[in-house]
């Protein structure tokens, strides 16, 4: 991997990890600040934001660990035949909360054949693309 590509990847990962951390920190700071008067809805919103961002951070760290395991050969893809519709439906179901404000339509023509992939890994790729 070239130095330029490594730097770009590191900058991207750094940004992706810091963004949820900043949101969590800001939400918790607001909740802890005795000088800020928050009503119940505002407090609940800050708690939900912190929780959602913690989930996002957990997914990002999990993805990084999975990428490291794949690169090092600790986990190897287990390819098997699967239906593309099942793959898309599963990824959309996993991201239902994040996609709740969008209308998602899956349109796979019936003639699309089965594909040979690692279902779990490909589902993770699709999930990452959706959120």
Backbone atoms as SQL, in Angstrom:
CREATE TABLE atoms (id INTEGER PRIMARY KEY, chain TEXT, resi INTEGER, resn TEXT, atom TEXT, x REAL, y REAL, z REAL);
INSERT INTO atoms VALUES
  (1, 'A', 1, 'UNK', 'N', 0.846, -1.162, 0.000),
  (2, 'A', 1, 'UNK', 'CA', 0.000, 0.000, 0.000),
  (3, 'A', 1, 'UNK', 'C', 0.906, 1.245, 0.000),
  (4, 'A', 2, 'UNK', 'N', 0.596, 2.193, -0.824),
  (5, 'A', 2, 'UNK', 'CA', 1.423, 3.387, -0.910),
  (6, 'A', 2, 'UNK', 'C', 1.211, 4.268, 0.320),
  (7, 'A', 3, 'UNK', 'N', 2.204, 5.124, 0.584),
  (8, 'A', 3, 'UNK', 'CA', 2.107, 6.025, 1.734),
  (9, 'A', 3, 'UNK', 'C', 0.902, 6.951, 1.614),
  (10, 'A', 4, 'UNK', 'N', 0.628, 7.426, 0.398),
  (11, 'A', 4, 'UNK', 'CA', -0.515, 8.323, 0.178),
  (12, 'A', 4, 'UNK', 'C', -1.834, 7.627, 0.530),
  (13, 'A', 5, 'UNK', 'N', -1.971, 6.399, 0.077),
  (14, 'A', 5, 'UNK', 'CA', -3.184, 5.641, 0.339),
  (15, 'A', 5, 'UNK', 'C', -3.318, 5.337, 1.827),
  (16, 'A', 6, 'UNK', 'N', -2.219, 4.970, 2.470),
  (17, 'A', 6, 'UNK', 'CA', -2.248, 4.694, 3.907),
  (18, 'A', 6, 'UNK', 'C', -2.650, 5.939, 4.691),
  (19, 'A', 7, 'UNK', 'N', -2.100, 7.089, 4.321),
  (20, 'A', 7, 'UNK', 'CA', -2.450, 8.334, 5.002),
  (21, 'A', 7, 'UNK', 'C', -3.919, 8.689, 4.810),
  (22, 'A', 8, 'UNK', 'N', -4.409, 8.513, 3.593),
  (23, 'A', 8, 'UNK', 'CA', -5.820, 8.799, 3.316),
  (24, 'A', 8, 'UNK', 'C', -6.723, 7.877, 4.133),
  (25, 'A', 9, 'UNK', 'N', -6.374, 6.603, 4.190),
  (26, 'A', 9, 'UNK', 'CA', -7.160, 5.642, 4.951),
  (27, 'A', 9, 'UNK', 'C', -7.119, 5.969, 6.442),
  (28, 'A', 10, 'UNK', 'N', -5.939, 6.293, 6.952),
  (29, 'A', 10, 'UNK', 'CA', -5.797, 6.643, 8.362),
  (30, 'A', 10, 'UNK', 'C', -6.592, 7.901, 8.704),
  (31, 'A', 11, 'UNK', 'N', -6.550, 8.906, 7.838),
  (32, 'A', 11, 'UNK', 'CA', -7.325, 10.129, 8.068),
  (33, 'A', 11, 'UNK', 'C', -8.827, 9.852, 8.082),
  (34, 'A', 12, 'UNK', 'N', -9.272, 9.010, 7.156),
  (35, 'A', 12, 'UNK', 'CA', -10.686, 8.661, 7.087),
  (36, 'A', 12, 'UNK', 'C', -11.125, 7.910, 8.346),
  (37, 'A', 13, 'UNK', 'N', -10.334, 6.936, 8.752),
  (38, 'A', 13, 'UNK', 'CA', -10.668, 6.152, 9.947),
  (39, 'A', 13, 'UNK', 'C', -10.659, 7.049, 11.174),
  (40, 'A', 14, 'UNK', 'N', -9.665, 7.915, 11.259),
  (41, 'A', 14, 'UNK', 'CA', -9.568, 8.835, 12.388),
  (42, 'A', 14, 'UNK', 'C', -10.818, 9.704, 12.477),
  (43, 'A', 15, 'UNK', 'N', -11.245, 10.248, 11.354),
  (44, 'A', 15, 'UNK', 'CA', -12.461, 11.076, 11.332),
  (45, 'A', 15, 'UNK', 'C', -13.679, 10.260, 11.715),
  (46, 'A', 16, 'UNK', 'N', -13.804, 9.064, 11.152),
  (47, 'A', 16, 'UNK', 'CA', -14.971, 8.221, 11.421),
  (48, 'A', 16, 'UNK', 'C', -15.049, 7.812, 12.890),
  (49, 'A', 17, 'UNK', 'N', -13.914, 7.654, 13.550),
  (50, 'A', 17, 'UNK', 'CA', -13.916, 7.283, 14.960),
  (51, 'A', 17, 'UNK', 'C', -14.154, 8.494, 15.861),
  (52, 'A', 18, 'UNK', 'N', -13.616, 9.622, 15.475),
  (53, 'A', 18, 'UNK', 'CA', -13.756, 10.819, 16.317),
  (54, 'A', 18, 'UNK', 'C', -15.152, 11.409, 16.278),
  (55, 'A', 19, 'UNK', 'N', -15.831, 11.313, 15.155),
  (56, 'A', 19, 'UNK', 'CA', -17.153, 11.925, 15.027),
  (57, 'A', 19, 'UNK', 'C', -18.131, 11.405, 16.084),
  (58, 'A', 20, 'UNK', 'N', -18.290, 10.085, 16.245),
  (59, 'A', 20, 'UNK', 'CA', -19.211, 9.642, 17.301),
  (60, 'A', 20, 'UNK', 'C', -18.701, 9.972, 18.702),
  (61, 'A', 21, 'UNK', 'N', -17.384, 9.960, 18.896),
  (62, 'A', 21, 'UNK', 'CA', -16.847, 10.304, 20.209),
  (63, 'A', 21, 'UNK', 'C', -17.178, 11.742, 20.588),
  (64, 'A', 22, 'UNK', 'N', -17.058, 12.647, 19.637),
  (65, 'A', 22, 'UNK', 'CA', -17.380, 14.053, 19.893),
  (66, 'A', 22, 'UNK', 'C', -18.864, 14.194, 20.234),
  (67, 'A', 23, 'UNK', 'N', -19.726, 13.516, 19.492),
  (68, 'A', 23, 'UNK', 'CA', -21.173, 13.589, 19.756),
  (69, 'A', 23, 'UNK', 'C', -21.508, 13.044, 21.144),
  (70, 'A', 24, 'UNK', 'N', -20.891, 11.942, 21.510),
  (71, 'A', 24, 'UNK', 'CA', -21.133, 11.344, 22.829),
  (72, 'A', 24, 'UNK', 'C', -20.672, 12.305, 23.921),
  (73, 'A', 25, 'UNK', 'N', -19.471, 12.828, 23.747),
  (74, 'A', 25, 'UNK', 'CA', -18.905, 13.754, 24.734),
  (75, 'A', 25, 'UNK', 'C', -19.786, 14.997, 24.897),
  (76, 'A', 26, 'UNK', 'N', -20.235, 15.581, 23.791),
  (77, 'A', 26, 'UNK', 'CA', -21.080, 16.769, 23.853),
  (78, 'A', 26, 'UNK', 'C', -22.415, 16.472, 24.544),
  (79, 'A', 27, 'UNK', 'N', -23.017, 15.339, 24.213),
  (80, 'A', 27, 'UNK', 'CA', -24.297, 14.983, 24.833),
  (81, 'A', 27, 'UNK', 'C', -24.122, 14.786, 26.338),
  (82, 'A', 28, 'UNK', 'N', -23.094, 14.072, 26.735),
  (83, 'A', 28, 'UNK', 'CA', -22.872, 13.825, 28.159),
  (84, 'A', 28, 'UNK', 'C', -22.495, 15.100, 28.902),
  (85, 'A', 29, 'UNK', 'N', -21.724, 15.960, 28.265),
  (86, 'A', 29, 'UNK', 'CA', -21.359, 17.238, 28.889),
  (87, 'A', 29, 'UNK', 'C', -22.591, 18.098, 29.122),
  (88, 'A', 30, 'UNK', 'N', -23.491, 18.122, 28.153),
  (89, 'A', 30, 'UNK', 'CA', -24.726, 18.894, 28.305),
  (90, 'A', 30, 'UNK', 'C', -25.583, 18.349, 29.435),
  (91, 'A', 31, 'UNK', 'N', -25.646, 17.024, 29.531),
  (92, 'A', 31, 'UNK', 'CA', -26.439, 16.408, 30.599),
  (93, 'A', 31, 'UNK', 'C', -25.830, 16.677, 31.978),
  (94, 'A', 32, 'UNK', 'N', -24.512, 16.737, 32.048),
  (95, 'A', 32, 'UNK', 'CA', -23.831, 16.926, 33.329),
  (96, 'A', 32, 'UNK', 'C', -23.730, 18.388, 33.756),
  (97, 'A', 33, 'UNK', 'N', -23.894, 19.309, 32.821),
  (98, 'A', 33, 'UNK', 'CA', -23.737, 20.739, 33.116),
  (99, 'A', 33, 'UNK', 'C', -24.941, 21.255, 33.911),
  (100, 'A', 34, 'UNK', 'N', -24.671, 21.642, 35.151),
  (101, 'A', 34, 'UNK', 'CA', -25.746, 22.125, 36.017),
  (102, 'A', 34, 'UNK', 'C', -26.265, 23.498, 35.598),
  (103, 'A', 35, 'UNK', 'N', -25.519, 24.203, 34.761),
  (104, 'A', 35, 'UNK', 'CA', -25.937, 25.532, 34.302),
  (105, 'A', 35, 'UNK', 'C', -26.893, 25.466, 33.113),
  (106, 'A', 36, 'UNK', 'N', -27.043, 24.277, 32.531),
  (107, 'A', 36, 'UNK', 'CA', -27.948, 24.107, 31.398),
  (108, 'A', 36, 'UNK', 'C', -29.218, 23.432, 31.906),
  (109, 'A', 37, 'UNK', 'N', -30.331, 24.123, 31.757),
  (110, 'A', 37, 'UNK', 'CA', -31.616, 23.561, 32.178),
  (111, 'A', 37, 'UNK', 'C', -32.243, 22.838, 30.991),
  (112, 'A', 38, 'UNK', 'N', -32.420, 21.547, 31.155),
  (113, 'A', 38, 'UNK', 'CA', -32.984, 20.724, 30.085),
  (114, 'A', 38, 'UNK', 'C', -34.325, 20.154, 30.524),
  (115, 'A', 39, 'UNK', 'N', -35.287, 20.205, 29.608),
  (116, 'A', 39, 'UNK', 'CA', -36.546, 19.537, 29.917),
  (117, 'A', 39, 'UNK', 'C', -36.382, 18.043, 29.645),
  (118, 'A', 40, 'UNK', 'N', -37.406, 17.294, 29.963),
  (119, 'A', 40, 'UNK', 'CA', -37.333, 15.830, 29.836),
  (120, 'A', 40, 'UNK', 'C', -37.077, 15.398, 28.394),
  (121, 'A', 41, 'UNK', 'N', -37.722, 16.051, 27.421),
  (122, 'A', 41, 'UNK', 'CA', -37.525, 15.691, 26.008),
  (123, 'A', 41, 'UNK', 'C', -36.100, 15.956, 25.554),
  (124, 'A', 42, 'UNK', 'N', -35.537, 17.086, 25.962),
  (125, 'A', 42, 'UNK', 'CA', -34.163, 17.417, 25.572),
  (126, 'A', 42, 'UNK', 'C', -33.186, 16.421, 26.191),
  (127, 'A', 43, 'UNK', 'N', -33.409, 16.078, 27.455),
  (128, 'A', 43, 'UNK', 'CA', -32.540, 15.091, 28.118),
  (129, 'A', 43, 'UNK', 'C', -32.622, 13.743, 27.424),
  (130, 'A', 44, 'UNK', 'N', -33.840, 13.315, 27.111),
  (131, 'A', 44, 'UNK', 'CA', -34.035, 12.025, 26.432),
  (132, 'A', 44, 'UNK', 'C', -33.351, 12.034, 25.068),
  (133, 'A', 45, 'UNK', 'N', -33.470, 13.156, 24.362),
  (134, 'A', 45, 'UNK', 'CA', -32.839, 13.273, 23.046),
  (135, 'A', 45, 'UNK', 'C', -31.319, 13.160, 23.146),
  (136, 'A', 46, 'UNK', 'N', -30.733, 13.808, 24.140),
  (137, 'A', 46, 'UNK', 'CA', -29.281, 13.725, 24.322),
  (138, 'A', 46, 'UNK', 'C', -28.839, 12.300, 24.675),
  (139, 'A', 47, 'UNK', 'N', -29.622, 11.639, 25.504),
  (140, 'A', 47, 'UNK', 'CA', -29.304, 10.250, 25.871),
  (141, 'A', 47, 'UNK', 'C', -29.407, 9.347, 24.644),
  (142, 'A', 48, 'UNK', 'N', -30.443, 9.531, 23.830),
  (143, 'A', 48, 'UNK', 'CA', -30.600, 8.741, 22.603),
  (144, 'A', 48, 'UNK', 'C', -29.444, 8.999, 21.641),
  (145, 'A', 49, 'UNK', 'N', -29.041, 10.254, 21.514),
  (146, 'A', 49, 'UNK', 'CA', -27.921, 10.591, 20.645),
  (147, 'A', 49, 'UNK', 'C', -26.655, 9.890, 21.104),
  (148, 'A', 50, 'UNK', 'N', -26.371, 9.964, 22.401),
  (149, 'A', 50, 'UNK', 'CA', -25.172, 9.309, 22.940),
  (150, 'A', 50, 'UNK', 'C', -25.225, 7.804, 22.707),
  (151, 'A', 51, 'UNK', 'N', -26.389, 7.209, 22.918),
  (152, 'A', 51, 'UNK', 'CA', -26.540, 5.765, 22.726),
  (153, 'A', 51, 'UNK', 'C', -26.356, 5.360, 21.258),
  (154, 'A', 52, 'UNK', 'N', -26.975, 6.117, 20.349),
  (155, 'A', 52, 'UNK', 'CA', -26.845, 5.821, 18.918),
  (156, 'A', 52, 'UNK', 'C', -25.398, 5.982, 18.448),
  (157, 'A', 53, 'UNK', 'N', -24.731, 7.016, 18.931),
  (158, 'A', 53, 'UNK', 'CA', -23.343, 7.238, 18.531),
  (159, 'A', 53, 'UNK', 'C', -22.422, 6.176, 19.129),
  (160, 'A', 54, 'UNK', 'N', -22.740, 5.700, 20.336),
  (161, 'A', 54, 'UNK', 'CA', -21.963, 4.606, 20.929),
  (162, 'A', 54, 'UNK', 'C', -22.134, 3.333, 20.098),
  (163, 'A', 55, 'UNK', 'N', -23.354, 3.078, 19.633),
  (164, 'A', 55, 'UNK', 'CA', -23.595, 1.925, 18.749),
  (165, 'A', 55, 'UNK', 'C', -22.802, 2.072, 17.456),
  (166, 'A', 56, 'UNK', 'N', -22.805, 3.275, 16.901),
  (167, 'A', 56, 'UNK', 'CA', -22.052, 3.545, 15.668),
  (168, 'A', 56, 'UNK', 'C', -20.565, 3.310, 15.881),
  (169, 'A', 57, 'UNK', 'N', -20.039, 3.807, 16.981),
  (170, 'A', 57, 'UNK', 'CA', -18.626, 3.622, 17.297),
  (171, 'A', 57, 'UNK', 'C', -18.303, 2.147, 17.465),
  (172, 'A', 58, 'UNK', 'N', -19.190, 1.421, 18.112),
  (173, 'A', 58, 'UNK', 'CA', -18.998, -0.021, 18.293),
  (174, 'A', 58, 'UNK', 'C', -18.942, -0.739, 16.948),
  (175, 'A', 59, 'UNK', 'N', -19.826, -0.355, 16.014),
  (176, 'A', 59, 'UNK', 'CA', -19.808, -0.959, 14.673),
  (177, 'A', 59, 'UNK', 'C', -18.503, -0.648, 13.954),
  (178, 'A', 60, 'UNK', 'N', -18.054, 0.620, 14.049),
  (179, 'A', 60, 'UNK', 'CA', -16.814, 1.007, 13.382),
  (180, 'A', 60, 'UNK', 'C', -15.625, 0.220, 13.911),
  (181, 'A', 61, 'UNK', 'N', -15.531, 0.102, 15.225),
  (182, 'A', 61, 'UNK', 'CA', -14.425, -0.653, 15.825),
  (183, 'A', 61, 'UNK', 'C', -14.528, -2.130, 15.426),
  (184, 'A', 62, 'UNK', 'N', -15.726, -2.670, 15.434),
  (185, 'A', 62, 'UNK', 'CA', -15.916, -4.058, 14.999),
  (186, 'A', 62, 'UNK', 'C', -15.483, -4.268, 13.561),
  (187, 'A', 63, 'UNK', 'N', -15.843, -3.310, 12.691),
  (188, 'A', 63, 'UNK', 'CA', -15.426, -3.401, 11.289),
  (189, 'A', 63, 'UNK', 'C', -13.912, -3.355, 11.158),
  (190, 'A', 64, 'UNK', 'N', -13.275, -2.474, 11.904),
  (191, 'A', 64, 'UNK', 'CA', -11.807, -2.385, 11.864),
  (192, 'A', 64, 'UNK', 'C', -11.161, -3.689, 12.328),
  (193, 'A', 65, 'UNK', 'N', -11.698, -4.257, 13.397),
  (194, 'A', 65, 'UNK', 'CA', -11.156, -5.525, 13.886),
  (195, 'A', 65, 'UNK', 'C', -11.371, -6.649, 12.870),
  (196, 'A', 66, 'UNK', 'N', -12.545, -6.678, 12.256),
  (197, 'A', 66, 'UNK', 'CA', -12.808, -7.689, 11.225),
  (198, 'A', 66, 'UNK', 'C', -11.876, -7.526, 10.033),
  (199, 'A', 67, 'UNK', 'N', -11.639, -6.277, 9.612),
  (200, 'A', 67, 'UNK', 'CA', -10.717, -6.037, 8.496),
  (201, 'A', 67, 'UNK', 'C', -9.316, -6.511, 8.853),
  (202, 'A', 68, 'UNK', 'N', -8.886, -6.259, 10.071),
  (203, 'A', 68, 'UNK', 'CA', -7.566, -6.694, 10.518),
  (204, 'A', 68, 'UNK', 'C', -7.476, -8.209, 10.523),
  (205, 'A', 69, 'UNK', 'N', -8.526, -8.864, 10.997),
  (206, 'A', 69, 'UNK', 'CA', -8.540, -10.337, 11.022),
  (207, 'A', 69, 'UNK', 'C', -8.510, -10.917, 9.606),
  (208, 'A', 70, 'UNK', 'N', -9.262, -10.293, 8.694),
  (209, 'A', 70, 'UNK', 'CA', -9.252, -10.751, 7.299),
  (210, 'A', 70, 'UNK', 'C', -7.870, -10.579, 6.677),
  (211, 'A', 71, 'UNK', 'N', -7.290, -9.390, 6.879),
  (212, 'A', 71, 'UNK', 'CA', -5.969, -9.096, 6.309),
  (213, 'A', 71, 'UNK', 'C', -4.907, -10.053, 6.839),
  (214, 'A', 72, 'UNK', 'N', -5.015, -10.415, 8.120),
  (215, 'A', 72, 'UNK', 'CA', -3.998, -11.269, 8.728),
  (216, 'A', 72, 'UNK', 'C', -4.249, -12.751, 8.470),
  (217, 'A', 73, 'UNK', 'N', -5.409, -13.072, 7.918),
  (218, 'A', 73, 'UNK', 'CA', -5.728, -14.466, 7.627),
  (219, 'A', 73, 'UNK', 'C', -6.344, -15.206, 8.809),
  (220, 'A', 74, 'UNK', 'N', -6.651, -14.488, 9.896),
  (221, 'A', 74, 'UNK', 'CA', -7.254, -15.135, 11.057),
  (222, 'A', 74, 'UNK', 'C', -8.667, -15.628, 10.768),
  (223, 'A', 75, 'UNK', 'N', -9.359, -14.920, 9.908),
  (224, 'A', 75, 'UNK', 'CA', -10.651, -15.426, 9.436),
  (225, 'A', 75, 'UNK', 'C', -10.603, -15.471, 7.911),
  (226, 'A', 76, 'UNK', 'N', -11.145, -16.517, 7.395),
  (227, 'A', 76, 'UNK', 'CA', -11.170, -16.697, 5.947),
  (228, 'A', 76, 'UNK', 'C', -12.625, -16.703, 5.489),
  (229, 'A', 77, 'UNK', 'N', -12.903, -16.070, 4.369),
  (230, 'A', 77, 'UNK', 'CA', -14.276, -16.084, 3.860),
  (231, 'A', 77, 'UNK', 'C', -14.767, -17.516, 3.625),
  (232, 'A', 78, 'UNK', 'N', -16.010, -17.771, 4.032),
  (233, 'A', 78, 'UNK', 'CA', -16.633, -19.087, 3.834),
  (234, 'A', 78, 'UNK', 'C', -17.690, -18.930, 2.760),
  (235, 'A', 79, 'UNK', 'N', -17.292, -19.142, 1.534),
  (236, 'A', 79, 'UNK', 'CA', -18.210, -18.929, 0.419),
  (237, 'A', 79, 'UNK', 'C', -19.209, -20.064, 0.301),
  (238, 'A', 80, 'UNK', 'N', -20.444, -19.640, 0.074),
  (239, 'A', 80, 'UNK', 'CA', -21.521, -20.591, -0.156),
  (240, 'A', 80, 'UNK', 'C', -22.525, -19.904, -1.061),
  (241, 'A', 81, 'UNK', 'N', -23.433, -20.677, -1.640),
  (242, 'A', 81, 'UNK', 'CA', -24.438, -20.114, -2.532),
  (243, 'A', 81, 'UNK', 'C', -25.506, -19.402, -1.713),
  (244, 'A', 82, 'UNK', 'N', -25.885, -18.223, -2.171),
  (245, 'A', 82, 'UNK', 'CA', -26.971, -17.512, -1.482),
  (246, 'A', 82, 'UNK', 'C', -27.789, -16.707, -2.482),
  (247, 'A', 83, 'UNK', 'N', -28.983, -16.399, -2.046),
  (248, 'A', 83, 'UNK', 'CA', -29.914, -15.610, -2.837),
  (249, 'A', 83, 'UNK', 'C', -29.639, -14.131, -2.561),
  (250, 'A', 84, 'UNK', 'N', -29.469, -13.340, -3.602),
  (251, 'A', 84, 'UNK', 'CA', -29.187, -11.913, -3.465),
  (252, 'A', 84, 'UNK', 'C', -30.306, -11.211, -2.699),
  (253, 'A', 85, 'UNK', 'N', -31.544, -11.611, -2.941),
  (254, 'A', 85, 'UNK', 'CA', -32.669, -10.994, -2.234),
  (255, 'A', 85, 'UNK', 'C', -32.543, -11.199, -0.726),
  (256, 'A', 86, 'UNK', 'N', -32.165, -12.427, -0.313),
  (257, 'A', 86, 'UNK', 'CA', -31.983, -12.702, 1.111),
  (258, 'A', 86, 'UNK', 'C', -30.879, -11.822, 1.697),
  (259, 'A', 87, 'UNK', 'N', -29.832, -11.636, 0.934),
  (260, 'A', 87, 'UNK', 'CA', -28.711, -10.814, 1.371),
  (261, 'A', 87, 'UNK', 'C', -29.147, -9.366, 1.584),
  (262, 'A', 88, 'UNK', 'N', -29.836, -8.791, 0.593),
  (263, 'A', 88, 'UNK', 'CA', -30.313, -7.421, 0.708),
  (264, 'A', 88, 'UNK', 'C', -31.338, -7.273, 1.832),
  (265, 'A', 89, 'UNK', 'N', -32.284, -8.197, 1.907),
  (266, 'A', 89, 'UNK', 'CA', -33.311, -8.130, 2.957),
  (267, 'A', 89, 'UNK', 'C', -32.684, -8.180, 4.348),
  (268, 'A', 90, 'UNK', 'N', -31.686, -9.009, 4.513),
  (269, 'A', 90, 'UNK', 'CA', -31.021, -9.130, 5.800),
  (270, 'A', 90, 'UNK', 'C', -30.286, -7.837, 6.163),
  (271, 'A', 91, 'UNK', 'N', -29.582, -7.246, 5.200),
  (272, 'A', 91, 'UNK', 'CA', -28.857, -5.992, 5.452),
  (273, 'A', 91, 'UNK', 'C', -29.828, -4.858, 5.777),
  (274, 'A', 92, 'UNK', 'N', -30.927, -4.791, 5.060),
  (275, 'A', 92, 'UNK', 'CA', -31.928, -3.744, 5.321),
  (276, 'A', 92, 'UNK', 'C', -32.563, -3.960, 6.696),
  (277, 'A', 93, 'UNK', 'N', -32.831, -5.203, 7.060),
  (278, 'A', 93, 'UNK', 'CA', -33.407, -5.488, 8.381),
  (279, 'A', 93, 'UNK', 'C', -32.448, -5.065, 9.497),
  (280, 'A', 94, 'UNK', 'N', -31.163, -5.294, 9.302),
  (281, 'A', 94, 'UNK', 'CA', -30.171, -4.917, 10.313),
  (282, 'A', 94, 'UNK', 'C', -30.044, -3.401, 10.463),
  (283, 'A', 95, 'UNK', 'N', -30.392, -2.667, 9.438),
  (284, 'A', 95, 'UNK', 'CA', -30.241, -1.211, 9.473),
  (285, 'A', 95, 'UNK', 'C', -31.601, -0.507, 9.554),
  (286, 'A', 96, 'UNK', 'N', -32.617, -1.234, 9.954),
  (287, 'A', 96, 'UNK', 'CA', -33.977, -0.687, 9.971),
  (288, 'A', 96, 'UNK', 'C', -34.078, 0.599, 10.786),
  (289, 'A', 97, 'UNK', 'N', -33.435, 0.636, 11.939),
  (290, 'A', 97, 'UNK', 'CA', -33.523, 1.837, 12.770),
  (291, 'A', 97, 'UNK', 'C', -32.878, 3.031, 12.075),
  (292, 'A', 98, 'UNK', 'N', -31.695, 2.834, 11.510),
  (293, 'A', 98, 'UNK', 'CA', -30.991, 3.923, 10.837),
  (294, 'A', 98, 'UNK', 'C', -31.720, 4.387, 9.572),
  (295, 'A', 99, 'UNK', 'N', -32.437, 3.478, 8.938),
  (296, 'A', 99, 'UNK', 'CA', -33.126, 3.794, 7.687),
  (297, 'A', 99, 'UNK', 'C', -34.607, 4.117, 7.889),
  (298, 'A', 100, 'UNK', 'N', -35.028, 4.269, 9.138),
  (299, 'A', 100, 'UNK', 'CA', -36.459, 4.428, 9.424),
  (300, 'A', 100, 'UNK', 'C', -37.087, 5.651, 8.765),
  (301, 'A', 101, 'UNK', 'N', -36.297, 6.655, 8.438),
  (302, 'A', 101, 'UNK', 'CA', -36.859, 7.862, 7.806),
  (303, 'A', 101, 'UNK', 'C', -36.823, 7.776, 6.281),
  (304, 'A', 102, 'UNK', 'N', -36.361, 6.654, 5.747),
  (305, 'A', 102, 'UNK', 'CA', -36.262, 6.478, 4.298),
  (306, 'A', 102, 'UNK', 'C', -37.183, 5.350, 3.847),
  (307, 'A', 103, 'UNK', 'N', -37.570, 5.437, 2.608),
  (308, 'A', 103, 'UNK', 'CA', -38.332, 4.351, 1.990),
  (309, 'A', 103, 'UNK', 'C', -37.335, 3.506, 1.209),
  (310, 'A', 104, 'UNK', 'N', -37.169, 2.263, 1.605),
  (311, 'A', 104, 'UNK', 'CA', -36.207, 1.371, 0.965),
  (312, 'A', 104, 'UNK', 'C', -36.969, 0.346, 0.140),
  (313, 'A', 105, 'UNK', 'N', -36.608, 0.267, -1.133),
  (314, 'A', 105, 'UNK', 'CA', -37.210, -0.709, -2.029),
  (315, 'A', 105, 'UNK', 'C', -36.114, -1.617, -2.564),
  (316, 'A', 106, 'UNK', 'N', -36.350, -2.901, -2.460),
  (317, 'A', 106, 'UNK', 'CA', -35.398, -3.875, -2.993),
  (318, 'A', 106, 'UNK', 'C', -36.028, -4.477, -4.235),
  (319, 'A', 107, 'UNK', 'N', -35.374, -4.282, -5.357),
  (320, 'A', 107, 'UNK', 'CA', -35.913, -4.747, -6.630),
  (321, 'A', 107, 'UNK', 'C', -34.864, -5.601, -7.329),
  (322, 'A', 108, 'UNK', 'N', -34.945, -6.901, -7.092),
  (323, 'A', 108, 'UNK', 'CA', -34.017, -7.835, -7.718),
  (324, 'A', 108, 'UNK', 'C', -34.822, -8.670, -8.713),
  (325, 'A', 109, 'UNK', 'N', -34.452, -8.602, -9.983),
  (326, 'A', 109, 'UNK', 'CA', -35.176, -9.392, -10.982),
  (327, 'A', 109, 'UNK', 'C', -35.149, -10.888, -10.642),
  (328, 'A', 110, 'UNK', 'N', -36.232, -11.580, -10.921),
  (329, 'A', 110, 'UNK', 'CA', -36.315, -13.009, -10.580),
  (330, 'A', 110, 'UNK', 'C', -35.250, -13.877, -11.266),
  (331, 'A', 111, 'UNK', 'N', -34.733, -13.401, -12.401),
  (332, 'A', 111, 'UNK', 'CA', -33.757, -14.219, -13.130),
  (333, 'A', 111, 'UNK', 'C', -32.329, -14.114, -12.584),
  (334, 'A', 112, 'UNK', 'N', -32.129, -13.276, -11.566),
  (335, 'A', 112, 'UNK', 'CA', -30.783, -13.161, -10.991),
  (336, 'A', 112, 'UNK', 'C', -30.441, -14.486, -10.318),
  (337, 'A', 113, 'UNK', 'N', -29.319, -15.092, -10.721),
  (338, 'A', 113, 'UNK', 'CA', -28.953, -16.398, -10.157),
  (339, 'A', 113, 'UNK', 'C', -28.403, -16.269, -8.741),
  (340, 'A', 114, 'UNK', 'N', -28.284, -17.404, -8.083),
  (341, 'A', 114, 'UNK', 'CA', -27.628, -17.429, -6.785),
  (342, 'A', 114, 'UNK', 'C', -26.177, -16.997, -6.972),
  (343, 'A', 115, 'UNK', 'N', -25.599, -16.415, -5.929),
  (344, 'A', 115, 'UNK', 'CA', -24.195, -16.018, -5.992),
  (345, 'A', 115, 'UNK', 'C', -23.425, -16.765, -4.904),
  (346, 'A', 116, 'UNK', 'N', -22.145, -16.911, -5.138),
  (347, 'A', 116, 'UNK', 'CA', -21.291, -17.626, -4.178),
  (348, 'A', 116, 'UNK', 'C', -20.452, -16.595, -3.422),
  (349, 'A', 117, 'UNK', 'N', -20.822, -16.349, -2.158),
  (350, 'A', 117, 'UNK', 'CA', -20.129, -15.381, -1.308),
  (351, 'A', 117, 'UNK', 'C', -20.171, -15.852, 0.146),
  (352, 'A', 118, 'UNK', 'N', -19.407, -15.173, 0.980),
  (353, 'A', 118, 'UNK', 'CA', -19.536, -15.340, 2.426),
  (354, 'A', 118, 'UNK', 'C', -20.700, -14.446, 2.839),
  (355, 'A', 119, 'UNK', 'N', -21.820, -15.052, 3.196),
  (356, 'A', 119, 'UNK', 'CA', -23.048, -14.302, 3.467),
  (357, 'A', 119, 'UNK', 'C', -22.817, -13.240, 4.545),
  (358, 'A', 120, 'UNK', 'N', -22.214, -13.625, 5.664),
  (359, 'A', 120, 'UNK', 'CA', -22.029, -12.697, 6.780),
  (360, 'A', 120, 'UNK', 'C', -21.142, -11.524, 6.398),
  (361, 'A', 121, 'UNK', 'N', -20.059, -11.787, 5.687),
  (362, 'A', 121, 'UNK', 'CA', -19.158, -10.701, 5.283),
  (363, 'A', 121, 'UNK', 'C', -19.812, -9.776, 4.261),
  (364, 'A', 122, 'UNK', 'N', -20.522, -10.346, 3.313),
  (365, 'A', 122, 'UNK', 'CA', -21.192, -9.521, 2.302),
  (366, 'A', 122, 'UNK', 'C', -22.338, -8.727, 2.924),
  (367, 'A', 123, 'UNK', 'N', -23.028, -9.331, 3.872),
  (368, 'A', 123, 'UNK', 'CA', -24.081, -8.618, 4.596),
  (369, 'A', 123, 'UNK', 'C', -23.476, -7.410, 5.325),
  (370, 'A', 124, 'UNK', 'N', -22.297, -7.589, 5.912),
  (371, 'A', 124, 'UNK', 'CA', -21.629, -6.479, 6.603),
  (372, 'A', 124, 'UNK', 'C', -21.249, -5.374, 5.615),
  (373, 'A', 125, 'UNK', 'N', -20.779, -5.749, 4.434),
  (374, 'A', 125, 'UNK', 'CA', -20.455, -4.743, 3.408),
  (375, 'A', 125, 'UNK', 'C', -21.699, -3.944, 3.068),
  (376, 'A', 126, 'UNK', 'N', -22.804, -4.608, 2.810),
  (377, 'A', 126, 'UNK', 'CA', -24.044, -3.918, 2.458),
  (378, 'A', 126, 'UNK', 'C', -24.546, -3.046, 3.605),
  (379, 'A', 127, 'UNK', 'N', -24.441, -3.561, 4.828),
  (380, 'A', 127, 'UNK', 'CA', -24.838, -2.783, 5.994),
  (381, 'A', 127, 'UNK', 'C', -24.010, -1.518, 6.101),
  (382, 'A', 128, 'UNK', 'N', -22.718, -1.628, 5.886),
  (383, 'A', 128, 'UNK', 'CA', -21.839, -0.453, 5.944),
  (384, 'A', 128, 'UNK', 'C', -22.203, 0.559, 4.866),
  (385, 'A', 129, 'UNK', 'N', -22.593, 0.084, 3.713),
  (386, 'A', 129, 'UNK', 'CA', -22.981, 0.991, 2.628),
  (387, 'A', 129, 'UNK', 'C', -24.305, 1.685, 2.928),
  (388, 'A', 130, 'UNK', 'N', -25.196, 1.000, 3.612),
  (389, 'A', 130, 'UNK', 'CA', -26.509, 1.571, 3.902),
  (390, 'A', 130, 'UNK', 'C', -26.501, 2.612, 5.009),
  (391, 'A', 131, 'UNK', 'N', -25.584, 2.478, 5.946),
  (392, 'A', 131, 'UNK', 'CA', -25.608, 3.437, 7.067),
  (393, 'A', 131, 'UNK', 'C', -24.501, 4.455, 7.030);
